[in-house]
Amino acid sequence: MTFSSAVKTCISKYATFTGRASRSEYWFFYLFIILGTFFFGIVDSMIFGFGDSDPSPISTLFSLATFIPTIAVTIRRLHDVDRSGWWQIAPIGLILITGVMAAMEANILASAAGIAALICVILLIIWLIKRGTIGDNRFGSDPLDGPKNGKEDSYSRSSIPEVK
């Protein structure tokens, strides 16, 4: 999958949380997010100034527009390695637990939750880098196999209209 086809696919599957995404689809879209954030950050700086407290509405709009597709493609990428998409919220929950424990001055528990969050992040990165399941798995057909039975896509459609 090329950079442009990955971006088009992720935008067209804006809120599609089912199916699978190949490594190239995920990482090219992630690169798009990084490049877009960098570009719009520069545009915001040129228009609104370079200070830390200066507004950045264009970057913020870009981040809001790509928030749901980023979550969706991450879920589909985790599905490709036969993992539940819910795994992506585990580090967030553990970080919240760390904050609560630190506020309660339960330092040992806060440290344990922080280490668990770090382990979770490392595990997620390994899964996102790993080659997907060869052939079908419980989340759908292999995205590298191509279309099946003459169908254009093997994912279930979202109720949100597709962007072409």
C-alpha positions, 0 to 999 in steps of 0.5 A, spaced: 500 500 500 502 506 498 502 513 502 496 516 498 492 509 498 493 508 505 491 515 507 485 515 502 483 508 505 483 510 512 479 517 511 474 513 507 474 508 513 473 514 517 469 510 523 470 503 521 472 499 527 471 492 524 476 489 519 483 489 519 489 494 517 495 492 514 502 494 517 503 499 511 496 502 512 497 503 519 504 506 519 503 510 512 497 513 516 501 515 522 506 518 518 501 522 515 498 524 522 506 526 524 507 530 517 500 534 518 501 536 525 508 538 523 505 542 517 499 545 520 504 547 526 508 551 522 502 554 519 499 556 525 506 559 528 506 563 521 499 566 522 498 566 530 506 567 532 511 562 535 510 563 543 507 557 547 501 560 549 499 563 542 493 559 539 493 554 534 486 553 531 489 550 525 493 544 528 487 543 533 482 542 527 487 537 524 487 533 530 480 533 531 479 531 524 484 525 524 482 523 532 477 518 530 480 515 524 487 514 528 483 510 533 479 506 528 486 504 524 489 502 530 483 498 532 483 495 525 491 494 526 490 490 532 485 486 529 490 484 524 495 481 529 488 478 532 488 482 538 482 486 541 482 494 539 480 495 547 488 494 548 489 501 546 486 504 552 490 499 557 495 504 558 491 510 558 487 507 564 493 505 567 496 512 567 490 514 570 490 509 576 498 512 577 495 519 578 490 517 583 495 513 587 500 518 586 495 523 589 493 518 595 500 518 596 500 510 595 507 511 591 509 503 591 502 502 587 503 508 583 510 506 581 507 499 579 501 502 575 506 506 572 511 500 570 505 496 568 503 502 563 510 502 560 510 495 559 503 496 556 505 501 551 511 497 549 507 491 548 502 495 543 508 497 539 510 490 538 503 488 536 503 494 531 510 493 528 508 485 528 506 482 521 499 480 521 495 474 522 496 470 515 489 468 512 483 469 516 482 470 523 476 472 528 476 479 525 476 478 518 480 476 512 487 478 511 488 485 508 494 483 504 490 477 500 486 482 496 479 483 495 475 476 496 469 474 491 470 480 487 468 485 493 471 491 493 472 491 500 472 485 506 470 490 511 463 491 514 461 498 512 460 504 517 453 508 518 457 514 516 458 516 509 464 514 505 469 519 502 471 518 495 
